[in-house]
Structure formats: C-alpha cells, structure tokens
Amino acid sequence: MAMIDVKSAVRIAVDYMHGLNEFLPTYELRLEETELSEDGGYWYITLSFPESIGVFEKRAFKIFKIDTETGQVLSMKVRMPAAA
C-alpha cells in the first residue's frame, strides 16, 4: 500500500477539524508543523486556531496523529507551546 504524502495528511487533519466545528473553532486555521515519525508509520500534523481569553487572543494548538497507510486520524492532542 502506498504511503500518503504530507499534503494529503494536512488535508485530512484540516477536514477532521472542520468536522468538529460545533465543538472547536475552525476559522483561521494555520498549519504550524508537519513531522513524519521515525518509523514512517505516522504523520504528526500541528494546526492552530485563535482562542480568546478575556480581551487577549492567543493561538491554541492541536496535534493530529495520522496513519500513513490508511490516512486515519488516530489521535488529536493539545500541544502546549514552549515557553519563550
């Protein structure tokens, strides 16, 4: 079976987010990071979206683990940005 490429993995993650639009904001999605696991079995795709806290706005980050053979989203996790 052929491995899905990074562009396909990003589309899968974005489509998955849009499918959750009643639970999570899906406007102004940004691609932040892509990474292929060392064994080539998974894509890790990080997307961000704006999150308002009072008068301040920051970005929230989600990491999607996508199977490279099936294109199935296996997990979605919160990614905490590193402290500056």
PyMOL Python script that loads the backbone (N, CA, C, O; Angstrom):
from pymol import cmd

cmd.read_pdbstr("""\
ATOM      1  N   MET A   1       0.848  -1.182   0.000  1.00  0.00           N
ATOM      2  CA  MET A   1       0.000   0.000   0.000  1.00  0.00           C
ATOM      3  C   MET A   1       0.897   1.249   0.000  1.00  0.00           C
ATOM      4  O   MET A   1       1.923   1.286   0.678  1.00  0.00           O
ATOM      5  N   ALA A   2       0.502   2.249  -0.754  1.00  0.00           N
ATOM      6  CA  ALA A   2       1.293   3.481  -0.855  1.00  0.00           C
ATOM      7  C   ALA A   2       1.086   4.362   0.372  1.00  0.00           C
ATOM      8  O   ALA A   2      -0.002   4.414   0.947  1.00  0.00           O
ATOM      9  N   MET A   3       2.144   5.046   0.754  1.00  0.00           N
ATOM     10  CA  MET A   3       2.095   5.957   1.895  1.00  0.00           C
ATOM     11  C   MET A   3       1.493   7.292   1.447  1.00  0.00           C
ATOM     12  O   MET A   3       1.821   7.796   0.373  1.00  0.00           O
ATOM     13  N   ILE A   4       0.605   7.864   2.282  1.00  0.00           N
ATOM     14  CA  ILE A   4       0.068   9.183   1.945  1.00  0.00           C
ATOM     15  C   ILE A   4       1.165  10.227   2.129  1.00  0.00           C
ATOM     16  O   ILE A   4       2.015  10.105   3.012  1.00  0.00           O
ATOM     17  N   ASP A   5       1.133  11.255   1.281  1.00  0.00           N
ATOM     18  CA  ASP A   5       2.145  12.304   1.377  1.00  0.00           C
ATOM     19  C   ASP A   5       1.728  13.361   2.393  1.00  0.00           C
ATOM     20  O   ASP A   5       0.621  13.315   2.929  1.00  0.00           O
ATOM     21  N   VAL A   6       2.613  14.303   2.650  1.00  0.00           N
ATOM     22  CA  VAL A   6       2.374  15.305   3.690  1.00  0.00           C
ATOM     23  C   VAL A   6       1.180  16.196   3.347  1.00  0.00           C
ATOM     24  O   VAL A   6       0.413  16.559   4.239  1.00  0.00           O
ATOM     25  N   LYS A   7       1.009  16.556   2.069  1.00  0.00           N
ATOM     26  CA  LYS A   7      -0.135  17.400   1.701  1.00  0.00           C
ATOM     27  C   LYS A   7      -1.451  16.694   1.985  1.00  0.00           C
ATOM     28  O   LYS A   7      -2.404  17.317   2.455  1.00  0.00           O
ATOM     29  N   SER A   8      -1.508  15.407   1.704  1.00  0.00           N
ATOM     30  CA  SER A   8      -2.720  14.638   1.998  1.00  0.00           C
ATOM     31  C   SER A   8      -2.973  14.573   3.501  1.00  0.00           C
ATOM     32  O   SER A   8      -4.113  14.691   3.951  1.00  0.00           O
ATOM     33  N   ALA A   9      -1.905  14.384   4.272  1.00  0.00           N
ATOM     34  CA  ALA A   9      -2.042  14.327   5.730  1.00  0.00           C
ATOM     35  C   ALA A   9      -2.561  15.658   6.278  1.00  0.00           C
ATOM     36  O   ALA A   9      -3.395  15.668   7.183  1.00  0.00           O
ATOM     37  N   VAL A  10      -2.079  16.770   5.744  1.00  0.00           N
ATOM     38  CA  VAL A  10      -2.554  18.083   6.185  1.00  0.00           C
ATOM     39  C   VAL A  10      -4.033  18.238   5.857  1.00  0.00           C
ATOM     40  O   VAL A  10      -4.811  18.696   6.694  1.00  0.00           O
ATOM     41  N   ARG A  11      -4.427  17.857   4.640  1.00  0.00           N
ATOM     42  CA  ARG A  11      -5.854  17.946   4.261  1.00  0.00           C
ATOM     43  C   ARG A  11      -6.722  17.104   5.187  1.00  0.00           C
ATOM     44  O   ARG A  11      -7.809  17.528   5.581  1.00  0.00           O
ATOM     45  N   ILE A  12      -6.248  15.922   5.532  1.00  0.00           N
ATOM     46  CA  ILE A  12      -7.001  15.045   6.438  1.00  0.00           C
ATOM     47  C   ILE A  12      -7.178  15.719   7.797  1.00  0.00           C
ATOM     48  O   ILE A  12      -8.275  15.704   8.353  1.00  0.00           O
ATOM     49  N   ALA A  13      -6.108  16.310   8.337  1.00  0.00           N
ATOM     50  CA  ALA A  13      -6.188  16.986   9.635  1.00  0.00           C
ATOM     51  C   ALA A  13      -7.146  18.176   9.579  1.00  0.00           C
ATOM     52  O   ALA A  13      -7.948  18.367  10.493  1.00  0.00           O
ATOM     53  N   VAL A  14      -7.068  18.971   8.521  1.00  0.00           N
ATOM     54  CA  VAL A  14      -7.958  20.142   8.374  1.00  0.00           C
ATOM     55  C   VAL A  14      -9.409  19.678   8.259  1.00  0.00           C
ATOM     56  O   VAL A  14     -10.291  20.240   8.909  1.00  0.00           O
ATOM     57  N   ASP A  15      -9.663  18.659   7.439  1.00  0.00           N
ATOM     58  CA  ASP A  15     -11.030  18.137   7.299  1.00  0.00           C
ATOM     59  C   ASP A  15     -11.553  17.606   8.625  1.00  0.00           C
ATOM     60  O   ASP A  15     -12.727  17.786   8.952  1.00  0.00           O
ATOM     61  N   TYR A  16     -10.686  16.955   9.386  1.00  0.00           N
ATOM     62  CA  TYR A  16     -11.066  16.430  10.703  1.00  0.00           C
ATOM     63  C   TYR A  16     -11.478  17.579  11.633  1.00  0.00           C
ATOM     64  O   TYR A  16     -12.496  17.499  12.320  1.00  0.00           O
ATOM     65  N   MET A  17     -10.675  18.639  11.643  1.00  0.00           N
ATOM     66  CA  MET A  17     -11.015  19.820  12.462  1.00  0.00           C
ATOM     67  C   MET A  17     -12.359  20.406  12.046  1.00  0.00           C
ATOM     68  O   MET A  17     -13.189  20.719  12.899  1.00  0.00           O
ATOM     69  N   HIS A  18     -12.580  20.557  10.742  1.00  0.00           N
ATOM     70  CA  HIS A  18     -13.849  21.110  10.267  1.00  0.00           C
ATOM     71  C   HIS A  18     -15.024  20.221  10.674  1.00  0.00           C
ATOM     72  O   HIS A  18     -16.129  20.721  10.882  1.00  0.00           O
ATOM     73  N   GLY A  19     -14.804  18.928  10.789  1.00  0.00           N
ATOM     74  CA  GLY A  19     -15.842  18.009  11.251  1.00  0.00           C
ATOM     75  C   GLY A  19     -16.192  18.197  12.720  1.00  0.00           C
ATOM     76  O   GLY A  19     -17.226  17.719  13.185  1.00  0.00           O
ATOM     77  N   LEU A  20     -15.334  18.890  13.440  1.00  0.00           N
ATOM     78  CA  LEU A  20     -15.571  19.156  14.874  1.00  0.00           C
ATOM     79  C   LEU A  20     -15.995  20.598  15.123  1.00  0.00           C
ATOM     80  O   LEU A  20     -15.886  21.087  16.248  1.00  0.00           O
ATOM     81  N   ASN A  21     -16.476  21.287  14.091  1.00  0.00           N
ATOM     82  CA  ASN A  21     -16.742  22.725  14.204  1.00  0.00           C
ATOM     83  C   ASN A  21     -17.790  23.092  15.248  1.00  0.00           C
ATOM     84  O   ASN A  21     -17.831  24.247  15.674  1.00  0.00           O
ATOM     85  N   GLU A  22     -18.631  22.169  15.673  1.00  0.00           N
ATOM     86  CA  GLU A  22     -19.574  22.516  16.740  1.00  0.00           C
ATOM     87  C   GLU A  22     -18.920  22.475  18.121  1.00  0.00           C
ATOM     88  O   GLU A  22     -19.496  22.949  19.100  1.00  0.00           O
ATOM     89  N   PHE A  23     -17.730  21.915  18.193  1.00  0.00           N
ATOM     90  CA  PHE A  23     -17.007  21.806  19.462  1.00  0.00           C
ATOM     91  C   PHE A  23     -15.770  22.695  19.539  1.00  0.00           C
ATOM     92  O   PHE A  23     -15.392  23.148  20.619  1.00  0.00           O
ATOM     93  N   LEU A  24     -15.139  22.944  18.389  1.00  0.00           N
ATOM     94  CA  LEU A  24     -13.893  23.707  18.350  1.00  0.00           C
ATOM     95  C   LEU A  24     -13.988  24.774  17.267  1.00  0.00           C
ATOM     96  O   LEU A  24     -14.640  24.560  16.245  1.00  0.00           O
ATOM     97  N   PRO A  25     -13.345  25.922  17.476  1.00  0.00           N
ATOM     98  CA  PRO A  25     -13.326  26.922  16.408  1.00  0.00           C
ATOM     99  C   PRO A  25     -12.521  26.404  15.216  1.00  0.00           C
ATOM    100  O   PRO A  25     -11.449  25.821  15.380  1.00  0.00           O
ATOM    101  N   THR A  26     -13.050  26.625  14.027  1.00  0.00           N
ATOM    102  CA  THR A  26     -12.347  26.138  12.834  1.00  0.00           C
ATOM    103  C   THR A  26     -12.009  27.276  11.873  1.00  0.00           C
ATOM    104  O   THR A  26     -11.582  27.029  10.746  1.00  0.00           O
ATOM    105  N   TYR A  27     -12.196  28.501  12.306  1.00  0.00           N
ATOM    106  CA  TYR A  27     -11.831  29.638  11.457  1.00  0.00           C
ATOM    107  C   TYR A  27     -10.361  29.964  11.675  1.00  0.00           C
ATOM    108  O   TYR A  27      -9.801  29.695  12.737  1.00  0.00           O
ATOM    109  N   GLU A  28      -9.762  30.532  10.678  1.00  0.00           N
ATOM    110  CA  GLU A  28      -8.354  30.940  10.735  1.00  0.00           C
ATOM    111  C   GLU A  28      -7.416  29.808  11.166  1.00  0.00           C
ATOM    112  O   GLU A  28      -6.488  30.018  11.947  1.00  0.00           O
ATOM    113  N   LEU A  29      -7.675  28.613  10.645  1.00  0.00           N
ATOM    114  CA  LEU A  29      -6.753  27.508  10.915  1.00  0.00           C
ATOM    115  C   LEU A  29      -5.417  27.797  10.251  1.00  0.00           C
ATOM    116  O   LEU A  29      -5.367  28.321   9.138  1.00  0.00           O
ATOM    117  N   ARG A  30      -4.344  27.454  10.934  1.00  0.00           N
ATOM    118  CA  ARG A  30      -2.998  27.604  10.391  1.00  0.00           C
ATOM    119  C   ARG A  30      -2.252  26.287  10.521  1.00  0.00           C
ATOM    120  O   ARG A  30      -2.367  25.581  11.522  1.00  0.00           O
ATOM    121  N   LEU A  31      -1.498  25.981   9.502  1.00  0.00           N
ATOM    122  CA  LEU A  31      -0.584  24.856   9.582  1.00  0.00           C
ATOM    123  C   LEU A  31       0.667  25.337  10.304  1.00  0.00           C
ATOM    124  O   LEU A  31       1.288  26.319   9.896  1.00  0.00           O
ATOM    125  N   GLU A  32       1.029  24.651  11.365  1.00  0.00           N
ATOM    126  CA  GLU A  32       2.198  25.050  12.157  1.00  0.00           C
ATOM    127  C   GLU A  32       3.390  24.118  11.929  1.00  0.00           C
ATOM    128  O   GLU A  32       4.513  24.582  11.729  1.00  0.00           O
ATOM    129  N   GLU A  33       3.148  22.805  11.959  1.00  0.00           N
ATOM    130  CA  GLU A  33       4.252  21.846  11.839  1.00  0.00           C
ATOM    131  C   GLU A  33       3.773  20.571  11.165  1.00  0.00           C
ATOM    132  O   GLU A  33       2.603  20.201  11.259  1.00  0.00           O
ATOM    133  N   THR A  34       4.703  19.902  10.479  1.00  0.00           N
ATOM    134  CA  THR A  34       4.487  18.551   9.976  1.00  0.00           C
ATOM    135  C   THR A  34       5.705  17.728  10.362  1.00  0.00           C
ATOM    136  O   THR A  34       6.832  18.222  10.343  1.00  0.00           O
ATOM    137  N   GLU A  35       5.471  16.482  10.710  1.00  0.00           N
ATOM    138  CA  GLU A  35       6.590  15.607  11.064  1.00  0.00           C
ATOM    139  C   GLU A  35       6.211  14.170  10.748  1.00  0.00           C
ATOM    140  O   GLU A  35       5.111  13.723  11.071  1.00  0.00           O
ATOM    141  N   LEU A  36       7.115  13.458  10.123  1.00  0.00           N
ATOM    142  CA  LEU A  36       6.954  12.038   9.868  1.00  0.00           C
ATOM    143  C   LEU A  36       7.654  11.276  10.988  1.00  0.00           C
ATOM    144  O   LEU A  36       8.799  11.577  11.323  1.00  0.00           O
ATOM    145  N   SER A  37       6.973  10.295  11.566  1.00  0.00           N
ATOM    146  CA  SER A  37       7.596   9.520  12.644  1.00  0.00           C
ATOM    147  C   SER A  37       8.838   8.805  12.117  1.00  0.00           C
ATOM    148  O   SER A  37       8.977   8.584  10.914  1.00  0.00           O
ATOM    149  N   GLU A  38       9.731   8.451  13.026  1.00  0.00           N
ATOM    150  CA  GLU A  38      10.992   7.821  12.638  1.00  0.00           C
ATOM    151  C   GLU A  38      10.781   6.516  11.877  1.00  0.00           C
ATOM    152  O   GLU A  38      11.565   6.185  10.988  1.00  0.00           O
ATOM    153  N   ASP A  39       9.733   5.776  12.215  1.00  0.00           N
ATOM    154  CA  ASP A  39       9.479   4.509  11.523  1.00  0.00           C
ATOM    155  C   ASP A  39       8.626   4.689  10.261  1.00  0.00           C
ATOM    156  O   ASP A  39       8.343   3.719   9.557  1.00  0.00           O
ATOM    157  N   GLY A  40       8.216   5.937   9.978  1.00  0.00           N
ATOM    158  CA  GLY A  40       7.440   6.212   8.775  1.00  0.00           C
ATOM    159  C   GLY A  40       5.981   5.797   8.855  1.00  0.00           C
ATOM    160  O   GLY A  40       5.270   5.822   7.850  1.00  0.00           O
ATOM    161  N   GLY A  41       5.536   5.420  10.034  1.00  0.00           N
ATOM    162  CA  GLY A  41       4.167   4.920  10.187  1.00  0.00           C
ATOM    163  C   GLY A  41       3.116   5.987  10.435  1.00  0.00           C
ATOM    164  O   GLY A  41       1.927   5.734  10.247  1.00  0.00           O
ATOM    165  N   TYR A  42       3.532   7.176  10.855  1.00  0.00           N
ATOM    166  CA  TYR A  42       2.571   8.219  11.230  1.00  0.00           C
ATOM    167  C   TYR A  42       3.044   9.591  10.789  1.00  0.00           C
ATOM    168  O   TYR A  42       4.239   9.888  10.792  1.00  0.00           O
ATOM    169  N   TRP A  43       2.089  10.414  10.411  1.00  0.00           N
ATOM    170  CA  TRP A  43       2.328  11.848  10.246  1.00  0.00           C
ATOM    171  C   TRP A  43       1.829  12.523  11.514  1.00  0.00           C
ATOM    172  O   TRP A  43       0.771  12.164  12.032  1.00  0.00           O
ATOM    173  N   TYR A  44       2.575  13.490  12.014  1.00  0.00           N
ATOM    174  CA  TYR A  44       2.126  14.357  13.098  1.00  0.00           C
ATOM    175  C   TYR A  44       1.927  15.736  12.482  1.00  0.00           C
ATOM    176  O   TYR A  44       2.879  16.363  12.019  1.00  0.00           O
ATOM    177  N   ILE A  45       0.689  16.196  12.482  1.00  0.00           N
ATOM    178  CA  ILE A  45       0.328  17.472  11.869  1.00  0.00           C
ATOM    179  C   ILE A  45      -0.159  18.394  12.976  1.00  0.00           C
ATOM    180  O   ILE A  45      -1.090  18.047  13.703  1.00  0.00           O
ATOM    181  N   THR A  46       0.456  19.562  13.114  1.00  0.00           N
ATOM    182  CA  THR A  46       0.049  20.540  14.125  1.00  0.00           C
ATOM    183  C   THR A  46      -0.673  21.690  13.440  1.00  0.00           C
ATOM    184  O   THR A  46      -0.135  22.335  12.541  1.00  0.00           O
ATOM    185  N   LEU A  47      -1.911  21.936  13.885  1.00  0.00           N
ATOM    186  CA  LEU A  47      -2.713  23.058  13.414  1.00  0.00           C
ATOM    187  C   LEU A  47      -2.965  23.992  14.583  1.00  0.00           C
ATOM    188  O   LEU A  47      -2.971  23.562  15.737  1.00  0.00           O
ATOM    189  N   SER A  48      -3.175  25.275  14.287  1.00  0.00           N
ATOM    190  CA  SER A  48      -3.531  26.225  15.345  1.00  0.00           C
ATOM    191  C   SER A  48      -4.756  27.018  14.920  1.00  0.00           C
ATOM    192  O   SER A  48      -5.088  27.111  13.738  1.00  0.00           O
ATOM    193  N   PHE A  49      -5.419  27.589  15.926  1.00  0.00           N
ATOM    194  CA  PHE A  49      -6.583  28.441  15.700  1.00  0.00           C
ATOM    195  C   PHE A  49      -6.633  29.475  16.818  1.00  0.00           C
ATOM    196  O   PHE A  49      -6.091  29.241  17.898  1.00  0.00           O
ATOM    197  N   PRO A  50      -7.286  30.632  16.571  1.00  0.00           N
ATOM    198  CA  PRO A  50      -7.337  31.668  17.607  1.00  0.00           C
ATOM    199  C   PRO A  50      -8.214  31.237  18.778  1.00  0.00           C
ATOM    200  O   PRO A  50      -9.227  30.558  18.609  1.00  0.00           O
ATOM    201  N   GLU A  51      -7.797  31.650  19.957  1.00  0.00           N
ATOM    202  CA  GLU A  51      -8.543  31.361  21.182  1.00  0.00           C
ATOM    203  C   GLU A  51      -8.558  32.633  22.015  1.00  0.00           C
ATOM    204  O   GLU A  51      -7.504  33.143  22.393  1.00  0.00           O
ATOM    205  N   SER A  52      -9.741  33.141  22.300  1.00  0.00           N
ATOM    206  CA  SER A  52      -9.849  34.379  23.078  1.00  0.00           C
ATOM    207  C   SER A  52      -9.935  34.070  24.561  1.00  0.00           C
ATOM    208  O   SER A  52     -10.647  33.160  24.985  1.00  0.00           O
ATOM    209  N   ILE A  53      -9.196  34.843  25.338  1.00  0.00           N
ATOM    210  CA  ILE A  53      -9.243  34.764  26.791  1.00  0.00           C
ATOM    211  C   ILE A  53      -9.410  36.201  27.274  1.00  0.00           C
ATOM    212  O   ILE A  53      -8.448  36.967  27.323  1.00  0.00           O
ATOM    213  N   GLY A  54     -10.637  36.552  27.628  1.00  0.00           N
ATOM    214  CA  GLY A  54     -10.910  37.939  28.000  1.00  0.00           C
ATOM    215  C   GLY A  54     -10.654  38.837  26.803  1.00  0.00           C
ATOM    216  O   GLY A  54     -11.182  38.594  25.718  1.00  0.00           O
ATOM    217  N   VAL A  55      -9.856  39.864  26.990  1.00  0.00           N
ATOM    218  CA  VAL A  55      -9.543  40.779  25.892  1.00  0.00           C
ATOM    219  C   VAL A  55      -8.324  40.318  25.086  1.00  0.00           C
ATOM    220  O   VAL A  55      -7.989  40.905  24.057  1.00  0.00           O
ATOM    221  N   PHE A  56      -7.667  39.259  25.571  1.00  0.00           N
ATOM    222  CA  PHE A  56      -6.467  38.773  24.903  1.00  0.00           C
ATOM    223  C   PHE A  56      -6.814  37.632  23.955  1.00  0.00           C
ATOM    224  O   PHE A  56      -7.731  36.848  24.200  1.00  0.00           O
ATOM    225  N   GLU A  57      -6.060  37.565  22.876  1.00  0.00           N
ATOM    226  CA  GLU A  57      -6.210  36.449  21.954  1.00  0.00           C
ATOM    227  C   GLU A  57      -4.874  35.753  21.808  1.00  0.00           C
ATOM    228  O   GLU A  57      -3.841  36.396  21.615  1.00  0.00           O
ATOM    229  N   LYS A  58      -4.902  34.458  21.899  1.00  0.00           N
ATOM    230  CA  LYS A  58      -3.707  33.660  21.670  1.00  0.00           C
ATOM    231  C   LYS A  58      -4.098  32.529  20.736  1.00  0.00           C
ATOM    232  O   LYS A  58      -5.263  32.412  20.355  1.00  0.00           O
ATOM    233  N   ARG A  59      -3.160  31.716  20.373  1.00  0.00           N
ATOM    234  CA  ARG A  59      -3.454  30.590  19.492  1.00  0.00           C
ATOM    235  C   ARG A  59      -3.412  29.295  20.289  1.00  0.00           C
ATOM    236  O   ARG A  59      -2.548  29.094  21.141  1.00  0.00           O
ATOM    237  N   ALA A  60      -4.359  28.432  19.992  1.00  0.00           N
ATOM    238  CA  ALA A  60      -4.380  27.088  20.565  1.00  0.00           C
ATOM    239  C   ALA A  60      -3.851  26.129  19.505  1.00  0.00           C
ATOM    240  O   ALA A  60      -4.052  26.343  18.310  1.00  0.00           O
ATOM    241  N   PHE A  61      -3.178  25.078  19.944  1.00  0.00           N
ATOM    242  CA  PHE A  61      -2.531  24.145  19.035  1.00  0.00           C
ATOM    243  C   PHE A  61      -3.058  22.734  19.243  1.00  0.00           C
ATOM    244  O   PHE A  61      -3.257  22.298  20.377  1.00  0.00           O
ATOM    245  N   LYS A  62      -3.284  22.021  18.142  1.00  0.00           N
ATOM    246  CA  LYS A  62      -3.708  20.620  18.174  1.00  0.00           C
ATOM    247  C   LYS A  62      -2.760  19.811  17.301  1.00  0.00           C
ATOM    248  O   LYS A  62      -2.411  20.220  16.194  1.00  0.00           O
ATOM    249  N   ILE A  63      -2.346  18.651  17.819  1.00  0.00           N
ATOM    250  CA  ILE A  63      -1.503  17.728  17.054  1.00  0.00           C
ATOM    251  C   ILE A  63      -2.361  16.535  16.645  1.00  0.00           C
ATOM    252  O   ILE A  63      -3.047  15.933  17.471  1.00  0.00           O
ATOM    253  N   PHE A  64      -2.309  16.209  15.364  1.00  0.00           N
ATOM    254  CA  PHE A  64      -3.041  15.074  14.825  1.00  0.00           C
ATOM    255  C   PHE A  64      -2.046  13.981  14.456  1.00  0.00           C
ATOM    256  O   PHE A  64      -1.054  14.235  13.772  1.00  0.00           O
ATOM    257  N   LYS A  65      -2.321  12.768  14.914  1.00  0.00           N
ATOM    258  CA  LYS A  65      -1.512  11.605  14.555  1.00  0.00           C
ATOM    259  C   LYS A  65      -2.287  10.859  13.476  1.00  0.00           C
ATOM    260  O   LYS A  65      -3.399  10.387  13.715  1.00  0.00           O
ATOM    261  N   ILE A  66      -1.694  10.754  12.285  1.00  0.00           N
ATOM    262  CA  ILE A  66      -2.376  10.188  11.134  1.00  0.00           C
ATOM    263  C   ILE A  66      -1.586   8.998  10.604  1.00  0.00           C
ATOM    264  O   ILE A  66      -0.385   9.099  10.354  1.00  0.00           O
ATOM    265  N   ASP A  67      -2.266   7.880  10.439  1.00  0.00           N
ATOM    266  CA  ASP A  67      -1.649   6.671   9.902  1.00  0.00           C
ATOM    267  C   ASP A  67      -1.252   6.916   8.451  1.00  0.00           C
ATOM    268  O   ASP A  67      -2.081   7.347   7.650  1.00  0.00           O
ATOM    269  N   THR A  68       0.000   6.649   8.103  1.00  0.00           N
ATOM    270  CA  THR A  68       0.491   6.945   6.748  1.00  0.00           C
ATOM    271  C   THR A  68      -0.052   5.985   5.696  1.00  0.00           C
ATOM    272  O   THR A  68      -0.028   6.313   4.510  1.00  0.00           O
ATOM    273  N   GLU A  69      -0.536   4.819   6.088  1.00  0.00           N
ATOM    274  CA  GLU A  69      -1.081   3.870   5.115  1.00  0.00           C
ATOM    275  C   GLU A  69      -2.574   4.072   4.894  1.00  0.00           C
ATOM    276  O   GLU A  69      -3.043   4.037   3.757  1.00  0.00           O
ATOM    277  N   THR A  70      -3.321   4.283   5.971  1.00  0.00           N
ATOM    278  CA  THR A  70      -4.784   4.362   5.851  1.00  0.00           C
ATOM    279  C   THR A  70      -5.305   5.790   5.781  1.00  0.00           C
ATOM    280  O   THR A  70      -6.412   6.020   5.294  1.00  0.00           O
ATOM    281  N   GLY A  71      -4.516   6.760   6.263  1.00  0.00           N
ATOM    282  CA  GLY A  71      -4.981   8.142   6.327  1.00  0.00           C
ATOM    283  C   GLY A  71      -5.932   8.391   7.478  1.00  0.00           C
ATOM    284  O   GLY A  71      -6.528   9.465   7.558  1.00  0.00           O
ATOM    285  N   GLN A  72      -6.090   7.432   8.367  1.00  0.00           N
ATOM    286  CA  GLN A  72      -6.994   7.568   9.504  1.00  0.00           C
ATOM    287  C   GLN A  72      -6.362   8.428  10.593  1.00  0.00           C
ATOM    288  O   GLN A  72      -5.185   8.275  10.921  1.00  0.00           O
ATOM    289  N   VAL A  73      -7.172   9.341  11.151  1.00  0.00           N
ATOM    290  CA  VAL A  73      -6.732  10.124  12.303  1.00  0.00           C
ATOM    291  C   VAL A  73      -6.826   9.218  13.519  1.00  0.00           C
ATOM    292  O   VAL A  73      -7.909   8.752  13.874  1.00  0.00           O
ATOM    293  N   LEU A  74      -5.692   8.973  14.152  1.00  0.00           N
ATOM    294  CA  LEU A  74      -5.644   8.081  15.307  1.00  0.00           C
ATOM    295  C   LEU A  74      -5.780   8.825  16.623  1.00  0.00           C
ATOM    296  O   LEU A  74      -6.277   8.276  17.607  1.00  0.00           O
ATOM    297  N   SER A  75      -5.336  10.078  16.639  1.00  0.00           N
ATOM    298  CA  SER A  75      -5.494  10.872  17.860  1.00  0.00           C
ATOM    299  C   SER A  75      -5.382  12.350  17.540  1.00  0.00           C
ATOM    300  O   SER A  75      -4.829  12.752  16.516  1.00  0.00           O
ATOM    301  N   MET A  76      -5.931  13.149  18.458  1.00  0.00           N
ATOM    302  CA  MET A  76      -5.813  14.604  18.418  1.00  0.00           C
ATOM    303  C   MET A  76      -5.476  15.020  19.841  1.00  0.00           C
ATOM    304  O   MET A  76      -6.201  14.689  20.780  1.00  0.00           O
ATOM    305  N   LYS A  77      -4.382  15.741  19.999  1.00  0.00           N
ATOM    306  CA  LYS A  77      -3.929  16.147  21.332  1.00  0.00           C
ATOM    307  C   LYS A  77      -3.687  17.646  21.364  1.00  0.00           C
ATOM    308  O   LYS A  77      -3.471  18.282  20.333  1.00  0.00           O
ATOM    309  N   VAL A  78      -3.727  18.190  22.562  1.00  0.00           N
ATOM    310  CA  VAL A  78      -3.370  19.591  22.773  1.00  0.00           C
ATOM    311  C   VAL A  78      -1.857  19.682  22.766  1.00  0.00           C
ATOM    312  O   VAL A  78      -1.174  18.878  23.400  1.00  0.00           O
ATOM    313  N   ARG A  79      -1.344  20.654  22.056  1.00  0.00           N
ATOM    314  CA  ARG A  79       0.103  20.915  22.062  1.00  0.00           C
ATOM    315  C   ARG A  79       0.326  22.212  22.797  1.00  0.00           C
ATOM    316  O   ARG A  79      -0.219  23.251  22.424  1.00  0.00           O
ATOM    317  N   MET A  80       1.116  22.153  23.827  1.00  0.00           N
ATOM    318  CA  MET A  80       1.453  23.350  24.585  1.00  0.00           C
ATOM    319  C   MET A  80       2.726  23.949  23.987  1.00  0.00           C
ATOM    320  O   MET A  80       3.743  23.263  23.879  1.00  0.00           O
ATOM    321  N   PRO A  81       2.676  25.228  23.596  1.00  0.00           N
ATOM    322  CA  PRO A  81       3.884  25.836  23.035  1.00  0.00           C
ATOM    323  C   PRO A  81       4.982  25.945  24.094  1.00  0.00           C
ATOM    324  O   PRO A  81       4.705  26.100  25.283  1.00  0.00           O
ATOM    325  N   ALA A  82       6.209  25.862  23.647  1.00  0.00           N
ATOM    326  CA  ALA A  82       7.350  26.000  24.555  1.00  0.00           C
ATOM    327  C   ALA A  82       7.402  27.422  25.094  1.00  0.00           C
ATOM    328  O   ALA A  82       7.085  28.380  24.388  1.00  0.00           O
ATOM    329  N   ALA A  83       7.803  27.546  26.344  1.00  0.00           N
ATOM    330  CA  ALA A  83       7.935  28.873  26.950  1.00  0.00           C
ATOM    331  C   ALA A  83       9.087  29.611  26.296  1.00  0.00           C
ATOM    332  O   ALA A  83      10.128  29.029  25.992  1.00  0.00           O
ATOM    333  N   ALA A  84       8.883  30.894  26.088  1.00  0.00           N
ATOM    334  CA  ALA A  84       9.925  31.712  25.439  1.00  0.00           C
ATOM    335  C   ALA A  84      11.001  32.092  26.419  1.00  0.00           C
ATOM    336  O   ALA A  84      11.956  32.777  26.052  1.00  0.00           O
TER     337      ALA A  84
END
""", "prot")
cmd.dss("prot")
cmd.show_as("cartoon", "prot")
cmd.util.cbc("prot")
cmd.orient("prot")
